[in-house]
Amino acid sequence: MLEIRKLRKSFNLDRDNILVVFDEFNLNLKANTTTALIGPNGCGKTTLLNLISGNLKSDNGTILLNGIDITNEAEEKRSIQISRVHQDPSKSVSLNLTVLENLALADKKGESFNLYRLIRKQNRDRYMDLLKSFNIGLENKINEKVKYLSGGQRQSLSLIMASMKNPNILLLDEHTAALDPKASVVVLEKTKELIKKNKITTLMVSHNIKDALRYSDRIIMLDSGNIVFDRPSISIKESEILDIYKEKLQEKFAS
């Protein structure tokens, strides 16, 4: 499905303090699986998502999607096959448009269209059904501007929009980190339902170990741009991951 070969990414190339985030990095994601990406701050999690989505360009290496090289594709072109939900709900939606208008935009991703001509009754009915499926009252706010929604409602809308075109890859960048515990559970459960229903291969960044274990098939831990842990979620105990975190923390203090 997604294959990354010998990926390299550095920052500050024009300065003395060059920061190498990835060097000869390799990763394979199997189709119809959810992989949780964990690790300390600064280990490269969000940078990896940026490289996969095309938000950042790699210095070297290859990114393959279904066997096709997308390394040099623009982010806009990749977005047809790769959807992303950000930590900040505002980054995945247009705040000054209504819920209906946001859904219409997502529905025509990669196509030329006139926004107001495409919002027809059959589309509206379908959007209403999608909103109702989240069971949080979004269908009653279909004509409201998104800026008036709560964080949980915005993130739920972001998920619906991200999955509408049945992408090959869904990137979740700590997409519940900004939500309260109750809203977080709702969004995570609906995320799981959407992924299963649409058979979307997913890479999920999380700082919550319990959530990572519960909502993924595989756990990968990064440390300084390297994979230091990679196992099926079902075979892991939370205490094992915590022990590795402690070990890595002790190593950093010792050095």
C-alpha distance (Angstrom), angle and dihedral (degrees) to the residues before:
residue distance angle dihedral
M1 . . .
L2 3.83 . .
E3 3.79 118.9 .
I4 3.79 126.5 179.4
R5 3.78 118.0 -167.4
K6 3.80 127.7 -167.7
L7 3.79 93.3 -27.8
R8 3.78 117.4 -172.7
K9 3.79 127.7 -172.1
S10 3.79 128.1 169.8
F11 3.79 134.7 170.8
N12 3.82 132.3 -151.8
L13 3.80 91.9 33.4
D14 3.81 90.9 160.7
R15 3.81 93.2 53.9
D16 3.78 138.2 66.0
N17 3.82 94.4 -112.1
I18 3.82 98.9 66.4
L19 3.80 112.1 -178.0
V20 3.80 113.9 -149.3
V21 3.81 108.7 -161.3
F22 3.81 99.5 170.0
D23 3.78 128.6 18.2
E24 3.82 120.3 177.2
F25 3.81 89.6 -18.0
N26 3.82 118.1 178.3
L27 3.81 130.3 -170.4
N28 3.80 137.5 162.8
L29 3.81 124.9 -165.0
K30 3.79 118.5 -165.3
A31 3.80 120.5 -137.9
N32 3.83 118.8 -93.5
T33 3.80 94.5 14.3
T34 3.79 133.3 117.0
T35 3.80 116.8 -136.9
A36 3.79 120.7 -167.2
L37 3.79 115.1 -147.7
I38 3.80 113.8 -154.7
G39 3.79 136.8 167.9
P40 3.81 142.7 115.3
N41 3.79 123.4 -57.1
G42 3.78 112.0 -75.9
C43 3.81 95.2 23.7
G44 3.82 93.1 119.1
K45 3.82 104.5 -97.4
T46 3.80 99.1 130.1
T47 3.80 91.7 35.3
L48 3.80 88.4 57.7
L49 3.80 91.2 52.1
N50 3.81 89.5 48.5
L51 3.80 90.3 52.9
I52 3.80 93.2 48.2
S53 3.81 93.1 47.1
G54 3.80 93.3 45.9
N55 3.80 94.1 -115.9
L56 3.82 85.5 122.0
K57 3.79 128.7 32.4
S58 3.79 118.8 -133.8
D59 3.80 121.9 -125.9
N60 3.78 90.8 -136.2
G61 3.79 141.8 -15.2
T62 3.79 136.5 67.0
I63 3.79 135.1 -84.7
L64 3.81 115.8 -161.6
L65 3.81 126.2 -170.8
N66 3.79 114.2 -168.3
G67 3.78 88.0 -18.6
I68 3.82 94.3 -53.3
D69 3.80 119.8 118.0
I70 3.82 109.0 -121.3
T71 3.82 96.2 164.2
N72 3.79 94.1 117.1
E73 3.81 99.1 32.6
A74 3.80 116.6 121.0
E75 3.81 118.3 -109.3
E76 3.82 91.0 -114.4
K77 3.80 91.8 57.0
R78 3.82 93.0 44.5
S79 3.81 90.9 50.9
I80 3.80 89.8 73.6
Q81 3.81 89.1 66.4
I82 3.80 100.6 22.5
S83 3.83 120.1 55.3
R84 3.77 125.0 -172.0
V85 3.78 137.0 -161.8
H86 3.80 114.8 -162.8
Q87 3.79 131.3 -147.0
D88 3.80 89.3 -114.9
P89 3.83 106.3 63.7
S90 3.80 89.7 -150.5
K91 3.81 92.2 66.8
S92 3.80 94.7 63.7
V93 3.80 98.9 47.3
S94 3.82 139.4 46.9
L95 3.79 104.7 -111.9
N96 3.80 97.0 -160.5
L97 3.79 94.4 51.4
T98 3.79 124.6 78.5
V99 3.79 124.2 -106.4
L100 3.80 88.3 -105.1
E101 3.81 92.8 51.5
N102 3.81 91.9 48.2
L103 3.79 91.0 52.5
A104 3.79 91.1 48.0
L105 3.81 90.5 52.5
A106 3.80 92.4 50.0
D107 3.80 90.6 46.5
K108 3.80 91.3 58.8
K109 3.80 98.7 41.1
G110 3.80 109.5 153.6
E111 3.81 93.4 14.0
S112 3.80 133.7 100.3
F113 3.79 112.5 -116.3
N114 3.77 148.6 141.5
L115 3.80 108.5 -112.2
Y116 3.79 98.0 -143.9
R117 3.79 95.7 43.7
L118 3.79 93.0 53.7
I119 3.82 96.5 53.6
R120 3.78 96.8 91.5
K121 3.77 130.8 155.2
Q122 3.82 95.4 -97.0
N123 3.79 90.5 52.2
R124 3.80 92.7 46.1
D125 3.80 91.6 51.5
R126 3.80 91.0 51.1
Y127 3.79 91.6 48.1
M128 3.80 90.4 50.3
D129 3.79 90.1 54.7
L130 3.81 90.7 50.6
L131 3.81 91.7 50.2
K132 3.80 92.6 46.6
S133 3.81 90.1 54.0
F134 3.81 89.7 69.8
N135 3.79 91.3 57.3
I136 3.82 95.1 -147.2
G137 3.78 99.6 108.9
L138 3.79 98.1 -98.1
E139 3.79 90.8 135.8
N140 3.81 88.1 66.6
K141 3.80 90.4 57.4
I142 3.79 98.4 48.4
N143 3.82 92.5 121.5
E144 3.82 95.8 42.5
K145 3.78 122.7 102.2
V146 3.79 111.2 -105.3
K147 3.81 92.4 -124.5
Y148 3.81 88.0 72.8
L149 3.81 94.4 56.1
S150 3.80 124.5 97.9
G151 3.81 120.3 -107.9
G152 3.80 91.9 -102.5
Q153 3.80 91.8 49.8
R154 3.80 91.6 49.2
Q155 3.78 92.2 49.6
S156 3.80 91.5 47.4
L157 3.79 88.8 52.0
S158 3.82 89.4 48.1
L159 3.81 90.2 54.8
I160 3.79 92.8 49.2
M161 3.81 90.5 49.5
A162 3.81 93.0 46.2
S163 3.80 92.9 53.7
M164 3.81 100.1 40.0
K165 3.81 95.8 92.6
N166 3.81 94.3 44.1
P167 3.82 96.3 -117.3
N168 3.78 122.1 -156.6
I169 3.80 91.9 -129.7
L170 3.81 131.8 29.0
L171 3.81 117.0 -162.1
L172 3.80 116.0 -160.3
D173 3.79 112.9 -169.4
E174 3.83 104.1 -165.4
H175 3.78 86.2 -54.5
T176 3.81 95.0 177.3
A177 3.82 98.6 40.3
A178 3.82 93.7 99.0
L179 3.81 94.5 48.3
D180 3.79 131.6 90.7
P181 3.83 115.9 -107.6
K182 3.82 95.2 -99.1
A183 3.81 94.4 49.1
S184 3.80 89.8 43.6
V185 3.80 92.5 58.3
V186 3.81 91.7 48.6
V187 3.80 92.8 50.1
L188 3.81 93.6 45.6
E189 3.80 92.9 49.8
K190 3.80 91.7 48.2
T191 3.80 89.5 46.1
K192 3.80 89.1 55.8
E193 3.81 91.4 48.7
L194 3.80 93.6 49.3
I195 3.80 93.2 47.3
K196 3.80 92.1 49.8
K197 3.80 95.2 43.6
N198 3.80 95.1 47.9
K199 3.83 96.1 33.6
I200 3.79 92.9 -128.6
T201 3.80 121.0 174.4
T202 3.80 104.5 -129.0
L203 3.80 137.7 -163.3
M204 3.79 110.8 -166.2
V205 3.80 124.7 -170.2
S206 3.80 112.0 -153.2
H207 3.80 139.9 166.5
N208 3.79 91.0 -168.2
I209 3.80 107.1 89.1
K210 3.80 94.7 -166.8
D211 3.80 91.2 53.4
A212 3.79 91.5 45.0
L213 3.80 91.2 54.0
R214 3.80 95.6 42.7
Y215 3.79 98.6 46.6
S216 3.79 103.4 37.7
D217 3.79 141.1 68.3
R218 3.79 94.5 -149.3
I219 3.80 136.5 26.9
I220 3.80 122.6 -147.7
M221 3.79 121.2 -177.6
L222 3.80 120.4 -159.6
D223 3.77 125.3 -158.4
S224 3.81 120.5 178.7
G225 3.79 90.4 -18.2
N226 3.80 95.1 -51.1
I227 3.79 130.9 108.5
V228 3.80 105.8 -117.3
F229 3.81 97.9 166.2
D230 3.81 130.9 28.9
R231 3.81 121.8 164.8
P232 3.80 142.3 132.5
S233 3.82 109.4 -84.4
I234 3.79 92.8 -129.2
S235 3.80 90.8 63.1
I236 3.81 96.7 51.8
K237 3.78 133.1 87.5
E238 3.78 120.8 -151.9
S239 3.80 89.6 -123.5
E240 3.83 91.0 60.9
I241 3.79 92.2 57.7
L242 3.80 92.1 45.0
D243 3.80 89.7 52.4
I244 3.81 90.6 53.6
Y245 3.81 90.8 49.6
K246 3.81 89.6 51.9
E247 3.79 91.6 47.4
K248 3.80 92.6 51.1
L249 3.80 91.1 46.5
Q250 3.80 91.2 52.1
E251 3.81 90.5 49.5
K252 3.79 91.3 53.9
F253 3.81 92.5 49.4
A254 3.81 90.7 46.8
S255 3.79 91.6 53.0
